[in-house]
Amino acid sequence: MSLQTTAARPVQAAPIPVTITVMDALHAVTIGTPLDQPDRFDALYRDLMDLLDGFHPDAGIDECLMVVGHPMNQIAGREERRDVMARFFELLAPTHLTAGEILTGLETRA
C-alpha cells in the first residue's frame, strides 16, 4: 500500500461582506462633531434629504460629492455641515449606492 501525498493548497476564504446602513454612516460621520447633538443632527438630516431629493434617483455618489463640494451649493457658508456631508458620501462610496437608494435609506430612519 502506498501513501500518496498532495501539496497543500491555500484555502481562500470568501470575502466577508461589510454592510453599513445609510443611517449608520450618517451617525458615524457626526460622532465627535457638534452635529451629533439632536437638533443639529436633525438639521443635517433635513439638508441631506433635500439635497438627495434634487438628484435623479440613478445619480451616483460621485455626483453627490461634486455638488456637496461645489462652492455654490445650497449649503454654502456652512462648511462644517458640508464637510460632514462629504465624509458621509465618501464613507458610502464603496457601496455604489445611487442617490435614490441613499434617500430611501435615510427615509427609513431608525
Biopython code that builds the backbone (N, CA, C, O; Angstrom):
import numpy as np
from Bio.PDB.StructureBuilder import StructureBuilder

atoms = [
    (1, "MET", "N", (0.840, -1.156, 0.000)),
    (1, "MET", "CA", (0.000, 0.000, 0.000)),
    (1, "MET", "C", (0.889, 1.224, 0.000)),
    (1, "MET", "O", (1.790, 1.345, 0.831)),
    (2, "SER", "N", (0.645, 2.112, -0.910)),
    (2, "SER", "CA", (1.490, 3.291, -0.968)),
    (2, "SER", "C", (0.679, 4.509, -0.545)),
    (2, "SER", "O", (-0.496, 4.651, -0.883)),
    (3, "LEU", "N", (1.331, 5.360, 0.187)),
    (3, "LEU", "CA", (0.699, 6.613, 0.611)),
    (3, "LEU", "C", (1.087, 7.691, -0.368)),
    (3, "LEU", "O", (2.262, 7.847, -0.702)),
    (4, "GLN", "N", (0.145, 8.402, -0.809)),
    (4, "GLN", "CA", (0.401, 9.470, -1.762)),
    (4, "GLN", "C", (0.139, 10.795, -1.048)),
    (4, "GLN", "O", (-0.902, 10.982, -0.417)),
    (5, "THR", "N", (1.084, 11.692, -1.158)),
    (5, "THR", "CA", (0.896, 12.998, -0.526)),
    (5, "THR", "C", (0.582, 14.023, -1.598)),
    (5, "THR", "O", (1.060, 13.942, -2.729)),
    (6, "THR", "N", (-0.195, 14.941, -1.227)),
    (6, "THR", "CA", (-0.500, 16.035, -2.148)),
    (6, "THR", "C", (-0.065, 17.330, -1.501)),
    (6, "THR", "O", (-0.084, 17.478, -0.279)),
    (7, "ALA", "N", (0.319, 18.243, -2.332)),
    (7, "ALA", "CA", (0.739, 19.543, -1.817)),
    (7, "ALA", "C", (-0.481, 20.266, -1.256)),
    (7, "ALA", "O", (-1.566, 20.246, -1.838)),
    (8, "ALA", "N", (-0.274, 20.890, -0.132)),
    (8, "ALA", "CA", (-1.370, 21.644, 0.485)),
    (8, "ALA", "C", (-1.652, 22.889, -0.347)),
    (8, "ALA", "O", (-0.746, 23.627, -0.735)),
    (9, "ARG", "N", (-2.878, 23.082, -0.594)),
    (9, "ARG", "CA", (-3.285, 24.275, -1.330)),
    (9, "ARG", "C", (-3.845, 25.275, -0.334)),
    (9, "ARG", "O", (-4.612, 24.919, 0.560)),
    (10, "PRO", "N", (-3.456, 26.516, -0.497)),
    (10, "PRO", "CA", (-4.015, 27.507, 0.429)),
    (10, "PRO", "C", (-5.515, 27.652, 0.186)),
    (10, "PRO", "O", (-5.982, 27.709, -0.952)),
    (11, "VAL", "N", (-6.220, 27.707, 1.251)),
    (11, "VAL", "CA", (-7.661, 27.853, 1.162)),
    (11, "VAL", "C", (-7.972, 29.346, 1.181)),
    (11, "VAL", "O", (-7.565, 30.069, 2.091)),
    (12, "GLN", "N", (-8.689, 29.784, 0.176)),
    (12, "GLN", "CA", (-9.070, 31.182, 0.131)),
    (12, "GLN", "C", (-10.457, 31.332, 0.705)),
    (12, "GLN", "O", (-11.416, 30.690, 0.277)),
    (13, "ALA", "N", (-10.526, 32.195, 1.678)),
    (13, "ALA", "CA", (-11.827, 32.448, 2.292)),
    (13, "ALA", "C", (-12.635, 33.381, 1.410)),
    (13, "ALA", "O", (-12.100, 34.246, 0.716)),
    (14, "ALA", "N", (-13.910, 33.178, 1.459)),
    (14, "ALA", "CA", (-14.792, 34.077, 0.720)),
    (14, "ALA", "C", (-14.712, 35.463, 1.353)),
    (14, "ALA", "O", (-14.546, 35.583, 2.567)),
    (15, "PRO", "N", (-14.828, 36.504, 0.542)),
    (15, "PRO", "CA", (-14.776, 37.847, 1.120)),
    (15, "PRO", "C", (-15.913, 38.043, 2.124)),
    (15, "PRO", "O", (-17.046, 37.614, 1.905)),
    (16, "ILE", "N", (-15.581, 38.686, 3.198)),
    (16, "ILE", "CA", (-16.577, 38.952, 4.219)),
    (16, "ILE", "C", (-17.351, 40.188, 3.801)),
    (16, "ILE", "O", (-16.770, 41.261, 3.638)),
    (17, "PRO", "N", (-18.642, 40.048, 3.628)),
    (17, "PRO", "CA", (-19.411, 41.226, 3.207)),
    (17, "PRO", "C", (-19.499, 42.234, 4.351)),
    (17, "PRO", "O", (-19.864, 41.890, 5.475)),
    (18, "VAL", "N", (-19.163, 43.457, 4.047)),
    (18, "VAL", "CA", (-19.258, 44.521, 5.031)),
    (18, "VAL", "C", (-20.472, 45.350, 4.649)),
    (18, "VAL", "O", (-20.508, 45.982, 3.593)),
    (19, "THR", "N", (-21.439, 45.334, 5.508)),
    (19, "THR", "CA", (-22.631, 46.104, 5.213)),
    (19, "THR", "C", (-22.728, 47.256, 6.194)),
    (19, "THR", "O", (-22.475, 47.105, 7.389)),
    (20, "ILE", "N", (-23.087, 48.375, 5.677)),
    (20, "ILE", "CA", (-23.287, 49.543, 6.514)),
    (20, "ILE", "C", (-24.587, 50.178, 6.060)),
    (20, "ILE", "O", (-24.810, 50.374, 4.866)),
    (21, "THR", "N", (-25.419, 50.489, 6.991)),
    (21, "THR", "CA", (-26.652, 51.142, 6.599)),
    (21, "THR", "C", (-26.385, 52.621, 6.401)),
    (21, "THR", "O", (-25.407, 53.166, 6.913)),
    (22, "VAL", "N", (-27.245, 53.245, 5.669)),
    (22, "VAL", "CA", (-27.103, 54.669, 5.396)),
    (22, "VAL", "C", (-27.144, 55.455, 6.706)),
    (22, "VAL", "O", (-26.342, 56.368, 6.900)),
    (23, "MET", "N", (-28.052, 55.119, 7.590)),
    (23, "MET", "CA", (-28.139, 55.835, 8.860)),
    (23, "MET", "C", (-26.922, 55.563, 9.738)),
    (23, "MET", "O", (-26.484, 56.456, 10.463)),
    (24, "ASP", "N", (-26.363, 54.350, 9.692)),
    (24, "ASP", "CA", (-25.123, 54.070, 10.423)),
    (24, "ASP", "C", (-24.013, 54.986, 9.934)),
    (24, "ASP", "O", (-23.245, 55.527, 10.729)),
    (25, "ALA", "N", (-23.937, 55.153, 8.623)),
    (25, "ALA", "CA", (-22.899, 56.019, 8.044)),
    (25, "ALA", "C", (-23.092, 57.456, 8.489)),
    (25, "ALA", "O", (-22.122, 58.137, 8.820)),
    (26, "LEU", "N", (-24.329, 57.925, 8.503)),
    (26, "LEU", "CA", (-24.585, 59.300, 8.917)),
    (26, "LEU", "C", (-24.221, 59.505, 10.383)),
    (26, "LEU", "O", (-23.609, 60.511, 10.741)),
    (27, "HIS", "N", (-24.596, 58.559, 11.220)),
    (27, "HIS", "CA", (-24.222, 58.668, 12.632)),
    (27, "HIS", "C", (-22.705, 58.604, 12.807)),
    (27, "HIS", "O", (-22.142, 59.327, 13.629)),
    (28, "ALA", "N", (-22.055, 57.752, 12.045)),
    (28, "ALA", "CA", (-20.597, 57.599, 12.162)),
    (28, "ALA", "C", (-19.853, 58.889, 11.836)),
    (28, "ALA", "O", (-18.872, 59.218, 12.502)),
    (29, "VAL", "N", (-20.304, 59.619, 10.826)),
    (29, "VAL", "CA", (-19.578, 60.838, 10.435)),
    (29, "VAL", "C", (-19.875, 62.017, 11.346)),
    (29, "VAL", "O", (-19.165, 63.021, 11.302)),
    (30, "THR", "N", (-20.911, 61.915, 12.171)),
    (30, "THR", "CA", (-21.214, 63.024, 13.072)),
    (30, "THR", "C", (-20.615, 62.842, 14.464)),
    (30, "THR", "O", (-20.575, 63.788, 15.250)),
    (31, "ILE", "N", (-20.155, 61.642, 14.769)),
    (31, "ILE", "CA", (-19.582, 61.388, 16.095)),
    (31, "ILE", "C", (-18.406, 62.334, 16.331)),
    (31, "ILE", "O", (-17.517, 62.476, 15.491)),
    (32, "GLY", "N", (-18.430, 62.971, 17.490)),
    (32, "GLY", "CA", (-17.352, 63.879, 17.862)),
    (32, "GLY", "C", (-17.458, 65.268, 17.247)),
    (32, "GLY", "O", (-16.546, 66.083, 17.389)),
    (33, "THR", "N", (-18.559, 65.538, 16.570)),
    (33, "THR", "CA", (-18.777, 66.862, 15.987)),
    (33, "THR", "C", (-19.981, 67.490, 16.677)),
    (33, "THR", "O", (-20.778, 66.789, 17.301)),
    (34, "PRO", "N", (-20.116, 68.802, 16.569)),
    (34, "PRO", "CA", (-21.315, 69.444, 17.128)),
    (34, "PRO", "C", (-22.602, 68.943, 16.467)),
    (34, "PRO", "O", (-23.686, 69.099, 17.029)),
    (35, "LEU", "N", (-22.491, 68.351, 15.295)),
    (35, "LEU", "CA", (-23.666, 67.847, 14.594)),
    (35, "LEU", "C", (-24.210, 66.565, 15.219)),
    (35, "LEU", "O", (-25.222, 66.031, 14.765)),
    (36, "ASP", "N", (-23.547, 66.077, 16.248)),
    (36, "ASP", "CA", (-24.004, 64.888, 16.965)),
    (36, "ASP", "C", (-25.126, 65.239, 17.953)),
    (36, "ASP", "O", (-25.745, 64.342, 18.526)),
    (37, "GLN", "N", (-25.385, 66.520, 18.152)),
    (37, "GLN", "CA", (-26.472, 66.967, 19.029)),
    (37, "GLN", "C", (-27.805, 66.777, 18.291)),
    (37, "GLN", "O", (-27.875, 67.020, 17.087)),
    (38, "PRO", "N", (-28.848, 66.353, 18.984)),
    (38, "PRO", "CA", (-30.112, 66.021, 18.309)),
    (38, "PRO", "C", (-30.653, 67.097, 17.370)),
    (38, "PRO", "O", (-31.032, 66.783, 16.242)),
    (39, "ASP", "N", (-30.697, 68.340, 17.799)),
    (39, "ASP", "CA", (-31.274, 69.373, 16.930)),
    (39, "ASP", "C", (-30.398, 69.650, 15.716)),
    (39, "ASP", "O", (-30.908, 69.887, 14.622)),
    (40, "ARG", "N", (-29.077, 69.623, 15.905)),
    (40, "ARG", "CA", (-28.176, 69.855, 14.778)),
    (40, "ARG", "C", (-28.134, 68.644, 13.851)),
    (40, "ARG", "O", (-28.007, 68.793, 12.636)),
    (41, "PHE", "N", (-28.241, 67.453, 14.420)),
    (41, "PHE", "CA", (-28.296, 66.245, 13.596)),
    (41, "PHE", "C", (-29.542, 66.283, 12.716)),
    (41, "PHE", "O", (-29.487, 65.951, 11.532)),
    (42, "ASP", "N", (-30.661, 66.690, 13.303)),
    (42, "ASP", "CA", (-31.912, 66.761, 12.542)),
    (42, "ASP", "C", (-31.797, 67.755, 11.385)),
    (42, "ASP", "O", (-32.315, 67.503, 10.297)),
    (43, "ALA", "N", (-31.122, 68.880, 11.614)),
    (43, "ALA", "CA", (-30.936, 69.874, 10.548)),
    (43, "ALA", "C", (-30.062, 69.299, 9.430)),
    (43, "ALA", "O", (-30.341, 69.509, 8.250)),
    (44, "LEU", "N", (-29.010, 68.579, 9.803)),
    (44, "LEU", "CA", (-28.148, 67.919, 8.816)),
    (44, "LEU", "C", (-28.945, 66.887, 8.035)),
    (44, "LEU", "O", (-28.836, 66.803, 6.812)),
    (45, "TYR", "N", (-29.733, 66.118, 8.733)),
    (45, "TYR", "CA", (-30.576, 65.098, 8.118)),
    (45, "TYR", "C", (-31.514, 65.732, 7.086)),
    (45, "TYR", "O", (-31.638, 65.231, 5.968)),
    (46, "ARG", "N", (-32.167, 66.823, 7.459)),
    (46, "ARG", "CA", (-33.076, 67.505, 6.528)),
    (46, "ARG", "C", (-32.324, 68.042, 5.309)),
    (46, "ARG", "O", (-32.815, 67.952, 4.184)),
    (47, "ASP", "N", (-31.123, 68.605, 5.537)),
    (47, "ASP", "CA", (-30.318, 69.095, 4.411)),
    (47, "ASP", "C", (-29.965, 67.965, 3.448)),
    (47, "ASP", "O", (-30.027, 68.140, 2.231)),
    (48, "LEU", "N", (-29.595, 66.810, 3.993)),
    (48, "LEU", "CA", (-29.268, 65.662, 3.139)),
    (48, "LEU", "C", (-30.489, 65.185, 2.362)),
    (48, "LEU", "O", (-30.394, 64.864, 1.178)),
    (49, "MET", "N", (-31.624, 65.142, 3.030)),
    (49, "MET", "CA", (-32.862, 64.723, 2.357)),
    (49, "MET", "C", (-33.181, 65.681, 1.204)),
    (49, "MET", "O", (-33.518, 65.241, 0.104)),
    (50, "ASP", "N", (-33.074, 66.986, 1.456)),
    (50, "ASP", "CA", (-33.344, 67.981, 0.414)),
    (50, "ASP", "C", (-32.351, 67.859, -0.731)),
    (50, "ASP", "O", (-32.732, 67.924, -1.900)),
    (51, "LEU", "N", (-31.083, 67.683, -0.397)),
    (51, "LEU", "CA", (-30.038, 67.548, -1.414)),
    (51, "LEU", "C", (-30.304, 66.332, -2.297)),
    (51, "LEU", "O", (-30.299, 66.439, -3.524)),
    (52, "LEU", "N", (-30.536, 65.187, -1.679)),
    (52, "LEU", "CA", (-30.744, 63.956, -2.427)),
    (52, "LEU", "C", (-32.038, 63.977, -3.224)),
    (52, "LEU", "O", (-32.123, 63.371, -4.292)),
    (53, "ASP", "N", (-33.038, 64.667, -2.713)),
    (53, "ASP", "CA", (-34.310, 64.767, -3.418)),
    (53, "ASP", "C", (-34.146, 65.523, -4.744)),
    (53, "ASP", "O", (-34.943, 65.345, -5.665)),
    (54, "GLY", "N", (-33.120, 66.359, -4.836)),
    (54, "GLY", "CA", (-32.874, 67.117, -6.057)),
    (54, "GLY", "C", (-32.117, 66.347, -7.126)),
    (54, "GLY", "O", (-32.001, 66.819, -8.257)),
    (55, "PHE", "N", (-31.606, 65.183, -6.794)),
    (55, "PHE", "CA", (-30.859, 64.366, -7.751)),
    (55, "PHE", "C", (-31.785, 63.415, -8.499)),
    (55, "PHE", "O", (-32.859, 63.060, -8.013)),
    (56, "HIS", "N", (-31.357, 63.015, -9.675)),
    (56, "HIS", "CA", (-32.018, 61.911, -10.366)),
    (56, "HIS", "C", (-31.776, 60.675, -9.509)),
    (56, "HIS", "O", (-30.668, 60.514, -8.996)),
    (57, "PRO", "N", (-32.752, 59.800, -9.331)),
    (57, "PRO", "CA", (-32.576, 58.637, -8.460)),
    (57, "PRO", "C", (-31.377, 57.757, -8.815)),
    (57, "PRO", "O", (-30.822, 57.089, -7.943)),
    (58, "ASP", "N", (-30.972, 57.751, -10.088)),
    (58, "ASP", "CA", (-29.845, 56.911, -10.500)),
    (58, "ASP", "C", (-28.492, 57.605, -10.390)),
    (58, "ASP", "O", (-27.471, 57.025, -10.758)),
    (59, "ALA", "N", (-28.469, 58.838, -9.889)),
    (59, "ALA", "CA", (-27.202, 59.565, -9.747)),
    (59, "ALA", "C", (-26.287, 58.804, -8.797)),
    (59, "ALA", "O", (-26.736, 58.219, -7.811)),
    (60, "GLY", "N", (-25.000, 58.822, -9.111)),
    (60, "GLY", "CA", (-24.032, 58.120, -8.285)),
    (60, "GLY", "C", (-23.488, 58.979, -7.158)),
    (60, "GLY", "O", (-23.727, 60.186, -7.103)),
    (61, "ILE", "N", (-22.767, 58.347, -6.279)),
    (61, "ILE", "CA", (-22.177, 59.041, -5.138)),
    (61, "ILE", "C", (-21.177, 60.100, -5.605)),
    (61, "ILE", "O", (-21.046, 61.144, -4.965)),
    (62, "ASP", "N", (-20.478, 59.849, -6.699)),
    (62, "ASP", "CA", (-19.533, 60.851, -7.213)),
    (62, "ASP", "C", (-20.247, 62.155, -7.552)),
    (62, "ASP", "O", (-19.718, 63.236, -7.297)),
    (63, "GLU", "N", (-21.435, 62.059, -8.119)),
    (63, "GLU", "CA", (-22.213, 63.264, -8.433)),
    (63, "GLU", "C", (-22.607, 63.990, -7.150)),
    (63, "GLU", "O", (-22.566, 65.219, -7.088)),
    (64, "CYS", "N", (-22.984, 63.236, -6.139)),
    (64, "CYS", "CA", (-23.340, 63.838, -4.851)),
    (64, "CYS", "C", (-22.143, 64.575, -4.264)),
    (64, "CYS", "O", (-22.280, 65.686, -3.752)),
    (65, "LEU", "N", (-20.984, 63.959, -4.338)),
    (65, "LEU", "CA", (-19.768, 64.589, -3.812)),
    (65, "LEU", "C", (-19.427, 65.866, -4.570)),
    (65, "LEU", "O", (-18.994, 66.848, -3.967)),
    (66, "MET", "N", (-19.619, 65.861, -5.889)),
    (66, "MET", "CA", (-19.333, 67.058, -6.678)),
    (66, "MET", "C", (-20.224, 68.214, -6.247)),
    (66, "MET", "O", (-19.752, 69.341, -6.094)),
    (67, "VAL", "N", (-21.493, 67.943, -6.052)),
    (67, "VAL", "CA", (-22.423, 69.006, -5.667)),
    (67, "VAL", "C", (-22.128, 69.498, -4.256)),
    (67, "VAL", "O", (-22.125, 70.704, -4.009)),
    (68, "VAL", "N", (-21.883, 68.588, -3.340)),
    (68, "VAL", "CA", (-21.597, 68.982, -1.961)),
    (68, "VAL", "C", (-20.330, 69.835, -1.909)),
    (68, "VAL", "O", (-20.265, 70.798, -1.145)),
    (69, "GLY", "N", (-19.348, 69.497, -2.696)),
    (69, "GLY", "CA", (-18.088, 70.229, -2.679)),
    (69, "GLY", "C", (-18.085, 71.514, -3.476)),
    (69, "GLY", "O", (-17.159, 72.315, -3.348)),
    (70, "HIS", "N", (-19.092, 71.726, -4.292)),
    (70, "HIS", "CA", (-19.136, 72.922, -5.129)),
    (70, "HIS", "C", (-19.413, 74.150, -4.264)),
    (70, "HIS", "O", (-20.316, 74.123, -3.428)),
    (71, "PRO", "N", (-18.645, 75.225, -4.456)),
    (71, "PRO", "CA", (-18.808, 76.413, -3.604)),
    (71, "PRO", "C", (-20.172, 77.087, -3.712)),
    (71, "PRO", "O", (-20.544, 77.845, -2.816)),
    (72, "MET", "N", (-20.917, 76.840, -4.763)),
    (72, "MET", "CA", (-22.212, 77.495, -4.914)),
    (72, "MET", "C", (-23.382, 76.604, -4.493)),
    (72, "MET", "O", (-24.537, 76.926, -4.775)),
    (73, "ASN", "N", (-23.095, 75.499, -3.826)),
    (73, "ASN", "CA", (-24.199, 74.603, -3.482)),
    (73, "ASN", "C", (-25.089, 75.215, -2.413)),
    (73, "ASN", "O", (-24.752, 76.243, -1.826)),
    (74, "GLN", "N", (-26.216, 74.585, -2.166)),
    (74, "GLN", "CA", (-27.230, 75.140, -1.281)),
    (74, "GLN", "C", (-26.809, 75.235, 0.179)),
    (74, "GLN", "O", (-27.501, 75.876, 0.970)),
    (75, "ILE", "N", (-25.700, 74.619, 0.558)),
    (75, "ILE", "CA", (-25.271, 74.698, 1.948)),
    (75, "ILE", "C", (-24.000, 75.532, 2.087)),
    (75, "ILE", "O", (-23.307, 75.463, 3.102)),
    (76, "ALA", "N", (-23.705, 76.322, 1.054)),
    (76, "ALA", "CA", (-22.521, 77.184, 1.107)),
    (76, "ALA", "C", (-22.603, 78.069, 2.345)),
    (76, "ALA", "O", (-23.676, 78.547, 2.712)),
    (77, "GLY", "N", (-21.458, 78.279, 2.980)),
    (77, "GLY", "CA", (-21.428, 79.078, 4.192)),
    (77, "GLY", "C", (-21.547, 78.249, 5.447)),
    (77, "GLY", "O", (-21.330, 78.746, 6.553)),
    (78, "ARG", "N", (-21.887, 76.999, 5.282)),
    (78, "ARG", "CA", (-21.973, 76.089, 6.429)),
    (78, "ARG", "C", (-20.949, 74.985, 6.216)),
    (78, "ARG", "O", (-21.289, 73.829, 5.964)),
    (79, "GLU", "N", (-19.680, 75.381, 6.326)),
    (79, "GLU", "CA", (-18.578, 74.469, 5.988)),
    (79, "GLU", "C", (-18.599, 73.186, 6.800)),
    (79, "GLU", "O", (-18.356, 72.104, 6.267)),
    (80, "GLU", "N", (-18.889, 73.307, 8.095)),
    (80, "GLU", "CA", (-18.878, 72.118, 8.940)),
    (80, "GLU", "C", (-19.898, 71.088, 8.447)),
    (80, "GLU", "O", (-19.593, 69.898, 8.359)),
    (81, "ARG", "N", (-21.085, 71.543, 8.133)),
    (81, "ARG", "CA", (-22.122, 70.642, 7.649)),
    (81, "ARG", "C", (-21.740, 70.075, 6.282)),
    (81, "ARG", "O", (-21.957, 68.894, 6.011)),
    (82, "ARG", "N", (-21.175, 70.919, 5.430)),
    (82, "ARG", "CA", (-20.748, 70.460, 4.103)),
    (82, "ARG", "C", (-19.650, 69.404, 4.230)),
    (82, "ARG", "O", (-19.664, 68.408, 3.508)),
    (83, "ASP", "N", (-18.694, 69.617, 5.151)),
    (83, "ASP", "CA", (-17.622, 68.643, 5.346)),
    (83, "ASP", "C", (-18.157, 67.302, 5.840)),
    (83, "ASP", "O", (-17.694, 66.246, 5.408)),
    (84, "VAL", "N", (-19.122, 67.346, 6.738)),
    (84, "VAL", "CA", (-19.718, 66.101, 7.249)),
    (84, "VAL", "C", (-20.475, 65.389, 6.127)),
    (84, "VAL", "O", (-20.418, 64.164, 6.016)),
    (85, "MET", "N", (-21.181, 66.158, 5.298)),
    (85, "MET", "CA", (-21.882, 65.544, 4.169)),
    (85, "MET", "C", (-20.893, 64.876, 3.220)),
    (85, "MET", "O", (-21.140, 63.771, 2.738)),
    (86, "ALA", "N", (-19.788, 65.537, 2.956)),
    (86, "ALA", "CA", (-18.769, 64.959, 2.072)),
    (86, "ALA", "C", (-18.232, 63.666, 2.672)),
    (86, "ALA", "O", (-18.077, 62.675, 1.959)),
    (87, "ARG", "N", (-17.946, 63.661, 3.970)),
    (87, "ARG", "CA", (-17.458, 62.430, 4.613)),
    (87, "ARG", "C", (-18.516, 61.332, 4.556)),
    (87, "ARG", "O", (-18.184, 60.157, 4.401)),
    (88, "PHE", "N", (-19.773, 61.706, 4.680)),
    (88, "PHE", "CA", (-20.875, 60.744, 4.584)),
    (88, "PHE", "C", (-20.860, 60.047, 3.224)),
    (88, "PHE", "O", (-20.915, 58.820, 3.151)),
    (89, "PHE", "N", (-20.785, 60.830, 2.152)),
    (89, "PHE", "CA", (-20.776, 60.235, 0.815)),
    (89, "PHE", "C", (-19.494, 59.443, 0.575)),
    (89, "PHE", "O", (-19.526, 58.403, -0.083)),
    (90, "GLU", "N", (-18.367, 59.922, 1.100)),
    (90, "GLU", "CA", (-17.109, 59.182, 0.949)),
    (90, "GLU", "C", (-17.186, 57.834, 1.663)),
    (90, "GLU", "O", (-16.679, 56.829, 1.162)),
    (91, "LEU", "N", (-17.818, 57.819, 2.828)),
    (91, "LEU", "CA", (-17.966, 56.565, 3.573)),
    (91, "LEU", "C", (-18.855, 55.578, 2.815)),
    (91, "LEU", "O", (-18.630, 54.369, 2.868)),
    (92, "LEU", "N", (-19.851, 56.089, 2.120)),
    (92, "LEU", "CA", (-20.758, 55.236, 1.350)),
    (92, "LEU", "C", (-20.224, 54.875, -0.029)),
    (92, "LEU", "O", (-20.769, 53.984, -0.679)),
    (93, "ALA", "N", (-19.171, 55.544, -0.491)),
    (93, "ALA", "CA", (-18.667, 55.338, -1.859)),
    (93, "ALA", "C", (-18.448, 53.860, -2.211)),
    (93, "ALA", "O", (-18.843, 53.442, -3.299)),
    (94, "PRO", "N", (-17.832, 53.052, -1.332)),
    (94, "PRO", "CA", (-17.626, 51.643, -1.715)),
    (94, "PRO", "C", (-18.917, 50.857, -1.929)),
    (94, "PRO", "O", (-18.887, 49.785, -2.534)),
    (95, "THR", "N", (-20.034, 51.361, -1.452)),
    (95, "THR", "CA", (-21.298, 50.637, -1.598)),
    (95, "THR", "C", (-21.908, 50.812, -2.983)),
    (95, "THR", "O", (-22.750, 50.016, -3.399)),
    (96, "HIS", "N", (-21.485, 51.854, -3.697)),
    (96, "HIS", "CA", (-22.011, 52.164, -5.032)),
    (96, "HIS", "C", (-23.520, 52.374, -5.035)),
    (96, "HIS", "O", (-24.196, 52.083, -6.022)),
    (97, "LEU", "N", (-24.036, 52.877, -3.930)),
    (97, "LEU", "CA", (-25.464, 53.183, -3.868)),
    (97, "LEU", "C", (-25.772, 54.373, -4.771)),
    (97, "LEU", "O", (-24.908, 55.210, -5.032)),
    (98, "THR", "N", (-26.984, 54.435, -5.232)),
    (98, "THR", "CA", (-27.427, 55.576, -6.013)),
    (98, "THR", "C", (-28.047, 56.609, -5.064)),
    (98, "THR", "O", (-28.321, 56.313, -3.900)),
    (99, "ALA", "N", (-28.259, 57.803, -5.572)),
    (99, "ALA", "CA", (-28.891, 58.847, -4.763)),
    (99, "ALA", "C", (-30.260, 58.382, -4.276)),
    (99, "ALA", "O", (-30.634, 58.634, -3.130)),
    (100, "GLY", "N", (-31.003, 57.707, -5.141)),
    (100, "GLY", "CA", (-32.313, 57.194, -4.757)),
    (100, "GLY", "C", (-32.233, 56.169, -3.637)),
    (100, "GLY", "O", (-33.066, 56.171, -2.730)),
    (101, "GLU", "N", (-31.239, 55.299, -3.695)),
    (101, "GLU", "CA", (-31.076, 54.285, -2.648)),
    (101, "GLU", "C", (-30.650, 54.916, -1.329)),
    (101, "GLU", "O", (-31.093, 54.498, -0.259)),
    (102, "ILE", "N", (-29.786, 55.926, -1.414)),
    (102, "ILE", "CA", (-29.369, 56.622, -0.196)),
    (102, "ILE", "C", (-30.565, 57.342, 0.422)),
    (102, "ILE", "O", (-30.777, 57.292, 1.633)),
    (103, "LEU", "N", (-31.342, 58.011, -0.430)),
    (103, "LEU", "CA", (-32.538, 58.709, 0.047)),
    (103, "LEU", "C", (-33.486, 57.725, 0.731)),
    (103, "LEU", "O", (-34.018, 58.022, 1.801)),
    (104, "THR", "N", (-33.699, 56.578, 0.133)),
    (104, "THR", "CA", (-34.548, 55.553, 0.728)),
    (104, "THR", "C", (-33.983, 55.110, 2.080)),
    (104, "THR", "O", (-34.728, 54.917, 3.041)),
    (105, "GLY", "N", (-32.654, 54.952, 2.141)),
    (105, "GLY", "CA", (-32.015, 54.582, 3.403)),
    (105, "GLY", "C", (-32.214, 55.623, 4.484)),
    (105, "GLY", "O", (-32.386, 55.287, 5.656)),
    (106, "LEU", "N", (-32.192, 56.888, 4.093)),
    (106, "LEU", "CA", (-32.430, 57.958, 5.059)),
    (106, "LEU", "C", (-33.892, 58.011, 5.480)),
    (106, "LEU", "O", (-34.202, 58.322, 6.630)),
    (107, "GLU", "N", (-34.786, 57.708, 4.549)),
    (107, "GLU", "CA", (-36.218, 57.728, 4.853)),
    (107, "GLU", "C", (-36.609, 56.656, 5.860)),
    (107, "GLU", "O", (-37.614, 56.787, 6.559)),
    (108, "THR", "N", (-35.809, 55.593, 5.929)),
    (108, "THR", "CA", (-36.088, 54.513, 6.882)),
    (108, "THR", "C", (-35.357, 54.763, 8.185)),
    (108, "THR", "O", (-34.931, 53.829, 8.865)),
    (109, "ARG", "N", (-35.219, 56.009, 8.516)),
    (109, "ARG", "CA", (-34.502, 56.458, 9.716)),
    (109, "ARG", "C", (-34.963, 55.671, 10.943)),
    (109, "ARG", "O", (-36.151, 55.541, 11.239)),
    (110, "ALA", "N", (-33.957, 55.160, 11.629)),
    (110, "ALA", "CA", (-34.285, 54.399, 12.858)),
    (110, "ALA", "C", (-33.730, 55.080, 14.065)),
    (110, "ALA", "O", (-33.902, 54.594, 15.182)),
]
sb = StructureBuilder()
sb.init_structure("model")
sb.init_model(0)
sb.init_chain("A")
sb.init_seg("    ")
for serial, (resi, resn, name, xyz) in enumerate(atoms, 1):
    if name == "N":
        sb.init_residue(resn, " ", resi, " ")
    sb.init_atom(name, np.array(xyz, "f"), 0.0, 1.0, " ", f" {name:<3s}", serial, name[0])
structure = sb.get_structure()
